[in-house]
């Protein structure tokens, strides 16, 4: 679910002006362990370019999809091999009650440790919707962006993750030692809501290793056309649930689909689902109406409002609307207010509805079962557990206790302090590289960062990366390899971004 | 949609006692043109048995499915050939704005004319759900019933229709003249709600031919285990509509699916559909709440109530519940009241819901479009046109004018007088054959009989037939060829039923 978190970087003008040119990133900086290191590493990055491209392509060609139980064990093995190849000395496949994860450490004898979060799974796809076969990872020319790899997982997250690994390969190839030690934790269930990720992190050896870290990043590639990136200080939490109404559980209506003429004297589980659903939101569908859902909602702070106001000023509302294909925000609210809502409000969304006959035309049946796929997003200080309990209680109180609420995955909101080293190191890299960047209080998208930022680990955690890709969860997902836009880094520039980040983390006060 | 109309014949005890044995049907009766005719025809039926079975099988192997635009032109040609082979002298393919129909006449020089309605299309099917391939029309042993043909269309309606044709073949093979002249009208769009059938009937030559008829029957094979059949004096009307909510029509929400994190400030066409839907029915989903929908509903007459009371007494509520897989009727009403509701109340049913992601697990999208497939059933004196207009007005009045209401097909309710020759001839055949039979005021299922019973034709019309099959619209649809149940006719007995019916129509006063 690592997409769309930087939607409002689109069209952003420079917020914090760094050095003027991207080339600055490759000049020796204060963070470098030794003068000259950066040039040598840059050379190794260039030498390793073809191998790095091949690494992304091969990974895309070996998909793991948790929702379809596709190649999960193989995917974990593949992930473990990638870690070993990149120099991790200890690499361990970690079993869970679901699909396995991978835990790896690279002890470079450095003073500080840094955590890295990877997902090795990708979202489902339908090849018929793609202009290039999603598992072929073809290299194509994409107007405005340059040469891209197109394939499922290209930007979400194999491309950025492999770019991070390319940085490790390059540092080693250049004969340098890593400036920080690394802890890698990878899961294969991100796209189904990370239901077992905390099991990985809670393993004593994994927990002990992470506890030493300055924080955790997940590699990302979200530069906008003007080169800008957002640094998210947190993300909403998420639960995904299926609401299932059935004649079987209800004790009314049919046990299997029957002829629709019987509706006159037989109850309908589909109507029941519709009636249960409509109690969950306001009449306009925009405000959650689940009893007590706002109980723990923490209002935006003055600082958060100020950051949003800055983003609203610096980003084009028209561009955002165009990108989303919308003409109005809810309640016809103005841009800044809609961004405050985006960051601060919990949501109840219907991802999908499935009941009865779904093919072309009609079929005169009274379905025995109806399903609504929902996602609920949470802000601090809501929790997944409490939100699920409130949803169930709300339905039960209205007599819908038979409507099953099956949670498939989810996690609490995540937050990271603005003054943490992980955030300040990101700002330093972007500033040195001349990349326009801004702080954003909370991404409306979700990722399981709370596993790191929440108790007992309580580490800073967030996305970081240069480069660009798009189309997560959608057809024609891509990741830029050679950028035709001087403001946006290609694979090698993005690789150097990770190199610089590791040196920044090592040295920042 | 020719299924489930005899659901309450299941378990019926003899209502009207006829002659004790089914064999009576094959004894010379008052209706016969000449003594000895029946025996000769019976012999021809037996001689032609294998050819009759092959005729059903071959027709099933050549499916036409209007919803999928599958073999429609070929299906009409096939239908035309069947008519020619059965002795119709004039056979004509009739174009419509949709798929073609077939019009045929057989002038035997008799005094009276009888209309026959055929459908050559079948319902969609999923071979994966069948225990026997749905287009192979295999002959299998079915416990309790005997040898059956299993395949799509076996009972709905190719089996019964081909049985009627077998009667014509047998009469000719026996060297007899048909006792009545025939008008055949066939359509290929019954399963999509007969949207163009009235165009066929309104053609001047078709209309003129039908106008001469005593009435119209559609062949059916719905004998229950005890041999019983219902004679329906009418059927509810039906409209099938798709309600479509989309960002495009609404002018709010997205134009294409977007990431669900945007729900906080983007309107959802899916929630809009849910909110629009829930206004259409009472909170329990059972009573239509469309403004003015009951305006033209005609209450049951005393005679209709009496017929239902008789049916309620003579039929097993437990068997009906078991067949439908339900434990309660709506509002926990008692059996008789629920049957009155079934015959007398209009309904709004959801056949299917489709929005966003419908596969396994979840997908964090905010869908741009949501569709509900509805069927609305109507009782006299409601009309399809008025019901559609009321549905649209109801939505518009509540601000849902952007929710598209796309009607795919439908027709008004149909009614036939109890004292018409078509009904009395049926009663005579069943009585002579010792088949328990009862009158039922109105089937809750629907068929386009109103094209015949309504103005300007105003003919009696209904289903007729002996024999048995089941599974219309469902997997493993079948039609009995050789009955192992002495109370239920096989193919030859059902064929003789049509023979007798034609003689009854010719002679009844």
Interface residues (C-beta under 8 A of the other chain):
Chain A: X1 X3 X4 X5 X7 X66 X67 X68 X123 X124 X192 X193 X236 X238 X240 X242 X247 X251 X252 X253 X254 X255 X256 X258 X259 X260 X261 X262 X263 X264 X265 X266 X267 X268 X270 X271 X272 X274 X275 X277 X278 X281 X283 X284 X285 X286 X324 X325 X326 X327 X328 X329 X330 X333 X338 X339 X341 X342 X343 X345 X347 X348 X349 X350 X351 X352 X353 X354 X355 X356 X357 X358 X359 X360 X361 X362 X363 X364 X365 X366 X367 X368 X370 X373 X375 X377 X408 X409 X443 X444 X445 X446 X473
Chain B: X1 X3 X4 X5 X7 X66 X67 X68 X123 X124 X192 X193 X236 X238 X240 X242 X247 X251 X252 X253 X254 X255 X256 X258 X259 X260 X261 X262 X263 X264 X265 X266 X267 X268 X270 X271 X272 X274 X275 X277 X278 X281 X283 X284 X285 X286 X324 X325 X326 X327 X328 X329 X330 X333 X338 X339 X341 X342 X343 X345 X347 X348 X349 X350 X351 X352 X353 X354 X355 X356 X357 X358 X359 X360 X361 X362 X363 X364 X365 X366 X367 X368 X370 X373 X375 X377 X408 X409 X443 X444 X445 X446 X473
